[in-house]
Amino acid sequence: MLLFKNPEDQVVAEGTTNSKLRHLNIPNLLIFTANVVCLLMALEWGGTTYSWNSGRIVAILVFSGGLLAGFVGLEAAQKDLATIPTSIVLNKTAGLCLLYAFCASAAFNVVDCFMLLPSIVSLSAASFSSGFIVSAIGHYTPHMLVGSILMGIGVGLLTTLAPTSGPAAWIGWQVIFGLGMGLAIPQPWSAIQTALAAEEVPLGMSAVSFAISISAALSTSVSQNVLTNLPRQGLRDVPGVDVDALIDQGATELLKGVPDSEKAHVLDVYNFALTSTFWVCVVVVALGMLDALCMDWNSVKSDKAEIHGV
């Protein structure tokens, strides 16, 4: 803050402080924040603290849906003054970029939650190289398509993990997923700049960040719910197994205190729960692939006026 200087060509909006504060859309953001908090509470408590059909969970989900409807209504009414202006949401490329960013982030955060190093290494390498490739060829859509395909292959293979799977499997499959993610995740940032007027680009970039952040919160919560609920269902009648303690102590001490006669069964149940979380990735990766197939083949090298005329 002390060192930053505004660019000389930056245009500062005119108006009073109150009018500028209104442009922040604070009521919209408070409503949306309350909606997300309610949804995350339901995902945190559902099937664990309370059953899914309990009145408390149903009420929270209904309230969350009502808040979301209110937020969407306010955004639609405000049009270009909305938090995410309709000119961005209804722009084909920009709208698809938001959905693609949401799906890619959701898939990444689930894998990131349960696996890490191999996927991060390959992701970093692919992400670094993809920037040079896009700059050279101009088109970002091939990266989105190839990235989605590699992500789908990698996460699909991860759903087949078994207690007997060796390092070649769980490392290699993460590398494939990470390569796909590295190709895919930077592209919404590039693509959205080709679709919007210069004055709308900052809003478009903020919208991409918004989609990535929200999907990270939701996908992580969903996957954690799957990982905790399935062992409770599969192990609740197993003698000598404290399911809550087993879940709390995590994978590294999974079999601590488990009778020898039940260890194989506990491993199978936990493995089923873990691989089931990756099906969340499969769904969002498939949706992201469909999204990429609908994307126009604009080029970052093209003139803005030419792009808008396509």
N, C-alpha and C positions, 0 to 999 in steps of 0.2 A: 504493500500500500504506500510506503514511503518513497519507493523508487519508481513506481509506475507513472508514466506520462501519457496522457491521451494523445492519440494520433492527430496530426494537424488537420486531416480531412474529416475527422469525426464530427457528425452533426448532433448536437445536444438538443433534445426535445424541449420545446417551449411549454410554458404552463406553470401553474402554481404547484406547491409541494403537495397539496391535497389531491390535485388531479393526477400527479405522478404516482402517488400512493394507490389511487384507485386502479391504475394500470397494472399494479402488482397482483390484482385479483386475489386478495387475501381471503375473502369468504370462500371462493372456489377451492383454494388450497386447503383451508381448514376442513371443508366438507370432504374433500378427497382423502386427506390424511385420516380423518375419522373412519372413512370407508375401509381403507387399507388396514388400519388397526383392528377394526371389527373382524375383517376377514382373516387376519393372521391369528387373532384370538380363537376363532372357530377352528382353524387348522391346527392350532396348538392343543386345544382341549378335546377336539372331536375324536372319539374312539379311545381316549386315554382317561382324562379326568371325568368326562361325561360321555355318554353314548351319543351317537350321531343323531338319533331320533329324540333326544331329550329336548324339553321345551326351551332350555337355556341356549343350546346350540342353534336350534331352529330360529329362535328370536334374533340371535346375533346375525345369522346369515340373512334373514329378511331385512333387518335394519341396515346391514351392509349394502344389500341390493338397492334399498331405498335411497341411501346416501349416494350410491353410484349413479342412479337415475337422476337425482338432483344435480349432481356435478355435471353430467352430460347435458342436462337441460339448460343449466346456466351457461355452459360453454357454447352451446348452439345459439342461444339468445344473444350472446355477446359477439358472435361471428369473429371478425378480424381483431377484436380487442380481447379475445379469450386467452387463457393461459397457453393453449395450443391452438392458434387461429385456424379457422375452417379452411382458409386458403392453403394451409399446409396439409391438413388432414385429407382434404379432397383432391389434392394434387396426386396423380397416380404414382409417380416415382417416389415422392416424399412419403405418402401413406404406406406404400409397400416397404420403404426403408424402415419405418417405425416398427412394422410388424416383423420384419426380418431381424432387426436388432433385438426385439423382444424375444423371439424364438432362439436366436443364437446365444443370447445371454442366459436364458433359462437353462439351455442344455449345458452350457459351460459351468454354471454354478452348481448344478447337481453333481457333475463329475468332479469338479473342484472340491466339493464338500467331502467326498469319499475317497478320491484318488488325488494325486497331485503332481509329483515331480516329473514323471515322463511326459505327461500331457503339457505341462508348462514349458518344458524345454523345447519340444517340437512346435508348440504354439508360438513361442517367441521367435524361433527361426523362420517359420512360415510367414508370420506377420511382418517381420523385418523385410523379407525378400519380396513380399507381395506389393509393398509400396513402390519398389523400383520397377516391378513388372507392370503395374497399372500405369505408372508414369510413362513407361516405354510404349505400351500398346494402346493406352487410352481407355480401354473398356474394362469396366469393373464387374459386369454381369457374369463372365466366365468364371471369375474367382468365387462368386456367390454360388454358382452351380456346382463347381468342382468341390468347393469347401463343404457344401451341404452333403454331397455324395460321400466324401471321406468321413465326415462326422457321422453320417448314418451307418456306414460300414463299421467304424470304430465302436460306436455305442451299441450297435446291434451285436457285435461280438462280445462286448462286456456283459450283455444279458445272459451269455452262456457260461460265465465264470462258475467254477465249481471248487469245492475245498481242495481238490487234487490239482487244480490249475497251477502251472509253474510260472516262473518269472517271465519266460518268453511270451506267455499269453497276456498276463495283466500289464506288462510293460509295453509290449508290442501294440496291443490294441489301444492303449492310451496314446501312444505315439501317433497312430493313424488318426484318432480323434483330434489330437492337438494340431496336427498338420491341417486338417480340415477347418478347425476353428481359427487358426492363424490366417488362413486365406479368406475366411468368411467375415469375421467380426469387424475388420477395418472398413469394409466396403460401404455400409450405410453412411458413414461419415463422408466418403468420397461422392457417392451417388446423389445424396441430398443436395450437394452444392451445384450439381448440374441441372437440377430441376427448379430451383427457386431464384427469384430475383435477388440481387445483392443485398438489399435491405432486409430480406426475409431469412437469409442464411443463418445469422446468429440464433433466430428463433427455431429454425429447423434443427440446428446442431443441439440446442437445448432439449428439443423434443426427443431426439435420439437418446440423449443421456437419460431423460425421464423414462423412456421405454426400457432401457437397460437396467436402471435401478429398480423399477417396479418388478420386472420379471425376476431379478435376482432374489428379491425378498419373497415373492410368491413361490417360485420353484424350489427354493431351499426349504421353505416351510412345508410344502407338499411332500417333498422327498423325505424329510425328517418324520412326518406323520406316517408315511408308509413304513419306514424302517422301525418305528416303535410299535405300530399297531400289529403288524404281521407276526412278530415274535410273541406278542401277548396272546394272539389267537392260537398260534401253533404250539405254545409251551404251557398254556395255563393249566392243563391237566397232567403235566409231567411231574412225577414225584421227586422231591428233593431239589427242585429248581425254583429259585426266587426270580421271577421274570423281571421285576422292577430293578433289582440289584444287578441282574445280568445286563440290562439295557444301560444302566447308569455307568457301569464300569467300562463299557466300550469294547471294541474289537480286540485290543491288545491283551486284555485279561478276560476274554469272553468265557473261557472254560474254568475260571477260578471258582472253586466251590461246587462245581457240577459233578455229580457222581459219574464214575467211569462208565457205567452202563448206559448213561444218557448222553455222553459227549458227542457221539456221532450224530445222534438225532438233533441235538442243539446246533451243531455245525450246519446241518442240512437246512434247518429252519432259518437260521441267521443268513445263510447264503441265499436262500430264496427271497428273504426280505431285502437284502442288499441288491440283488440283481433286479428285483421288481422296481426299485427306485430308478434304474436306468431306463425302464419303459417310459417314464416321464420324459426322458430325453428323446426317445424314439419318436414320441408323438410330436414334440415341438420341432424336432429336426425335419420330420416329414412335412409339417406345415410350412417351415422355412423353405424347403425345397420347392413346394408349390408356389410360394411367394416369389422365389427367384425365377421360376419359369415364366411368371407374368411380368417380369421386369423388362423395361425397354432397354435397348442396347445403345444408350447414350455414351458419349465419350467425354472424359475429363479434358480432352484437348479441343473439343468443339467450342465454337463461339456461343455465348449464352443466347444470343438472339436466334441462332440457328437451332439450338436445342429447344427453345420455347416454340419454334415453328414446326417441330416434328409432330 
